[in-house]
Amino acid sequence: MIKYEIKLIKMFKGFEKVKDIQYVYTPVFSSLCGVKLDSNNKVHYLLSGKVLVHMKVVHC
């Protein structure tokens, strides 16, 4: 898993479950539905995913 540090601007759903998300996780390979995010630039993303223990983002 790849761990990305994020700055949460707005959460549309699920705020009552997780109030402070600081990291998102995604599989390493695209064949495992992993997502590649540009962490060097200040890019805004709209992410969706699952929160079990950590926030997990997949592309499938």
Phi, psi and omega in degrees: 000142174261137180251122177249134173274133183234159170247114183280121179267314180208139175244128184271331185208145175091009182298330180291336179274317184227110184272335185222093177267123180249335182226149169237151182239145179212149177300154183292319187257145177294334177294341175259018179072025178289152181246132177259119179251145178277106184266357181271336181249162178272084183252139176267135177235147168258109184252146170228152182185199183239140175244110171252283171258317178236165175283122181243129181245126177230165185250004182256000000 
